[in-house]
Amino acid sequence: MNLYVHVPFCNGKCAYCSFYSEPRFSLPLWNAWMKRIEADLENVSEPVATLYLGGGTPTLAPEDELERLFRMLRRKLVFTENSERSIECNPETVTPEKAALLAEFFNRVSMGAQTFSPEFLKAIGRTSIDPDRIGSAFEKLRRAGCRNIGLDLIHALPGQTPAQFGEDLRRVAALAPEHLSVYTLTLEEGTPLAARHDLAIPSDETAAEEWRMLDRFDPVRYPRYEVSNYAAPEYECRHNQAVWHGEPYLGLGPSATSFDGVNRRTEVADLHRWLAGDPPEIDEIPRENRLREIFVMGLRTVRGWKSGEFETATGSSLDFLRPQLESLADRGLLECSGGAVRASAGGLLFWNDVALELI
């Protein structure tokens, strides 16, 4: 069982963010959310191999409420030996007391830094614009005993140069997390940032140059293992690896997505409607389309699909994709050998183009 729990509460709404969240913490709504989550957990009968608490900002909740949530999860769930238990946090919400709670209940923490530059934090409408909190929050987590900490960055920010992105990487290296996620800024439809027409968005060439900088950043300590993710060996996110390779997962909470191996189910992206019991949206598509989707997601990873792995995961061979795979390999975007298929360095850089062709 791979389990995702969406905690929808956040301290404001960043201008670039398209994820569903409530822009403030409300204790009555938190209590109602807790009650519904506890009821939904009754349906989890299998031991949990990976648990991921995302948001929103899970650590926005007061310390006593976080402890109540964590103890409820521990009471309701059975975890496999060596299970991965991840939680997201934002720097401004980390106190010594909360850090101690995270260290007690979780073995992986992912912190949203985005950038160490006050200028660029302000440019993207980040609700917290004090980058000094990143380092202090990181140290609080370390002192509390957290030994697997990841940082999230965004690059290709408005007006950002490769040299300025390099400064973000220097700050990351100084903290020495175990995991690093770096996402290209995307102007998502419906967000305040996308509505602005005065943004000096870096060119595709500049964004690609910054993306390539990551391979030179510290390839020994942080080898790339997915298009946007880097980790010390043995510190790759197992939950995300499972999702990328087509394993079933259960999502609880408003806007959370589940996948049973055939169909995808997405809960309504509205806390009040979710609490009222509005049904999820069921994504039913023809089997071949779903197989293509699963295959393409696996190509996001550096290792791609090992020989026989896709067949084991889906019960289907790759024969239906053979002409396209050969064409992409001839153009240097895929590497196919002995039944294994993975994206080349160029294929990872142009993964969107590969995905469009295969889907």
N, C-alpha and C positions, 0 to 999 in steps of 0.2 A: 504494500500500500504506500503510495506517494500522496501526501496530504498537504494541501495549501489552504490557509485560513486568511481571509482578507479582513484586515482591521481598518475600517474606513475613515477614521478620525485623523485630521491633520491640522497643523497650526497655520491656517491660511491656505491659499491656493497659488502656487507658483505659475508664472505666466506661460511657461512652456509645457506644463503638465496636462496630459490628456487622460490620466488614470482617474477612475472614480474615487472621490473622497468627500467627506464632510469637512468644511473649512474651520471647524472649531470642535472642541471636546465638550460633550454634554453628558453629565452623569446619568440622567434618566434614559437617554438613548443608548448609552453604554450598557446600562443594566438590561435594557430590552435586547440589545445585540447579544450580550452574554447568555441570556436565557435561550435565545434561538440557537446559538452556536452549541450550547450544551445539549439541547434536544437533538440537533443534527448529528452530534457525535455519537448518539446512540446507534446510528446506522453503520458506524465503523467497527467491523468485526474482525478484520485482519490486523496482524501486527504491523506497525508503521515503520517503514524503512527510512523515509525522509519526511520531515515536517518543515514547512516553510510558512512563517508568519510575515505577511507583507502588507502593504497599505497604499495610501495613507501613511501614517507614522505610528506603528504600534507602541513605541515608547513615549508617546505623548500622554498616555494615561498616567494618573497619579501612581506613586509607588505601591500603595496598598491594593489598588485595583489591578495593577500588573501582576502582583503576587497572587491575587485571587484567580486571575485568568490562567496563570502558569500552573497553579495547583489543580485547577479544574482539568486542564489538559493532561496532567500527569495522572489524575484520578480516573479519567475516562478512557485513556488510550494505553495500549500495550505497545512498547517499542521493541524492535528487533535488537539483537546484540550489535553494537557498533552503529546504531542508527545515527543519521545526520539530522540535527535539529537547528534550523536557521531562523534568524529574526532580523528584520530591517530596523534601522534607527536613523535619526538625524542628529547631528552634533549638538544642537541647542537643547535637546531633551535628555542628554546623558548626564546624570548625577552620580556621585560615588555609590549611593544606595541602589540606584537602578542598575548600574554596572555590575554590582554584586549579584543582583537578581538574575541578570542575563547570564553571568558566568555560572550560576547555580543550575539553571534550567536549560541552557542552550550550549551547543558546542561550536556554533558558527554565527558570527555577527557581520551583517553587511551595512555599512554606513554610507549615506548619501552625502558626499562632499561636493560633487559637481565641478568646482574649481576653487583654487585658493586665492583668486583675485577678487577683491571687493568690486572692482570696476565691472568685471564680467558677471559676477553674481547679480549685480544691480541690473545689468543689461538684459539678463534673461528673466528678471522678475522673481528671483529667489527670495522667499519670505524672510530668511535669515541671511544677513549680509556681513557677518563677522567671521572671516575665515580662520581667525585665531582659535575659534571654538573647535575646529576640526582636530587640531593637534591636541588640545586639552581633553577633548572627549576621547580621543584615541588612547591617551595615557591613562585616563580613568578606567577604560576597559582593560588595558594591559595590567594595571595594578590590581584590578579585581580578579584577575586570573584568566581572562579571555585569551586563548592561544590560537584562535583562527578568526582573524578579522579581515574583512574585505572593504575596499573603498570603491565608490562609484564616481567616475568623472564623466563630464560631457566635453566634447571638443568641437571644433569648427563653430565657435561662438561668434556672435556679431563683433567684427573688428579684430578678432584674435589672429595673431601671426603665429607661425610655427615656433618662433623663439619664445613667445609667451606661453604656448602650450608646453614647451620644453621646461619652463619654470614650474608648471604644475607637476610634471613628471619628477623633477628634482625634489619637490616637496614630498611627493609620494615615497621616493627612495629613502628620504631621511626618516620617515615613519616606519618603513619596512613592514607593510601588511603582508598577509599570506596570499591575498587574492586582490585582483584589480579588474574592474569592469570599466570600459571606456566606450561610450556611445556617441555617435555623431548626432549633433543637434538636428532634430526634425521639427519642422513647423507643422504641428498637427492641426488639422482643420477644427475650428471651434475654440481654439485657445487664444487668449489675448495676444500672445506673441505673433501668432499667424496673421492677426488682423492689422499688424503694423506694416507700413510700407517704407519705413525709413531705416531698415536694418541693413547694415553692411555685412551680409552673409558671405563668408569666405567662398572662393570658387571651389569647384569640384577638385581641381588640381591641388589647391592648398589643403583641402580636407584629406585627399589621398596622401599627400606628403606627411601630414600629421599622423595618419594611420600607419604609414610605413615607419615613422619614428619609433613606434611601439616595439617593432621587431628589433630595433637597435638599443632599446631602453635598457633591458637587462635580460637577455634571452635565456641565460642560464638559471637565474633565480626565478624569473617569471616567463616561462614559455607560453606562447599563445596556445590555447586549447579550443577556442571557439572564435568566431568572427570578432566578437567584442570582449572576450574574456581571457585573462592571463592568471596563472596561479603557480605557486611553488608546487613541485611534485607532491602528489597525494592530497593536495588541498583544493582540487577542482570541486565545483558545486555538484554534488551527486544528484540533488533534486532536479536541477536544470538538465543535467545529462540524461536523466530518465525521460523528461518531457521531450527533449530534442530527438530521442531515439524511439519515440512512439509507445512508451510504456503507459499504461493506464494511470490516471491520477484523479483525485477527488478534490474539488474546490468548494469551500464553504464561505458564506458571507456574500454581501451584495457585490455584483459584477464578477464574482469568482467563476472560473471555468473548470469543468470536469471533462474527462475523456475516458470512455470505457473500452477503447480499442476500435470502436466502430463509429460512434456518434459523439459529437461534442455538445455539451450543455452549458449555457451561460446564464447565471443568475441575473435578475434585473438589476441595473445599475442605479438603484435608488433605495436608500436605507428604509424609508417609510414604506414603500411598496413591497420591499423584500420582507419586512417585518409583518406586513399585512398578508403575506402568503402568495403574492403574484407569482405565477409559474415561470420557470426558466425558459429561455429560447433554445430549441433543439436544432442543432446544425446537422441535418441529414443530407449527405451527398453521396453520389454513386461510389461504389467500392474502389474503382480504379482511381478516381479523383482523390479519395482519402489516402490511398497508397502512395500516390504522387506527392501529396502534402507531407506525409510522414518521411518519405525518402529525402525530400528537399530539406526538411528541418534537420535531418541527420547530417547533411552536407555542410551545415553551419559549423560543425566541429572539425578540428584539424584532422582527427583520425577518421572521420567519415564513417563508412560502413565496413566493418571487417567481413571477411568471407563467411557467408552463411548467416550473418547477424540479421540482415533484413528479412530473410526467409523465416528465421526463428521468431522474430518479433511480430510478423504479419501473416505468416502462413502462405506467402506468395513469393514467387521467384521474380527476378528483375527482367525477365525476358521481354515484357511489354514495353520496357524503356530502352531496350538495347540500341535501336537506331539513333535515338537522341544522345545516349551516353557515348556512343562511338563518335558522333559529330562533335560533341563538346570536348572529348579527349583529343580529337584531331586538331582542335583549335587551342589546345593547351590549357583548357579551363578545368578539366578533370584528369585524374590519374587512376587508371583501371589496371589492376594486376592480380591475377590468381583469384578472381571472384570478389576482391575488395575494391571499393570505389571511394575516392575522396577528392575534395576540391584541391586544385593546385594553389600556389600562393596567389596567382592571378585570379583563380576561381573564387577564392575567399574575398579578395578585394572587390570583385564584381559579382558577389553572391546574388544580389537582386536580379541581375540579368540571367544568371544560371537558373534561378528559381522561376522566373517568368517563362523561360523556354521549356522547362520541364513540367510546369503546371498548366 
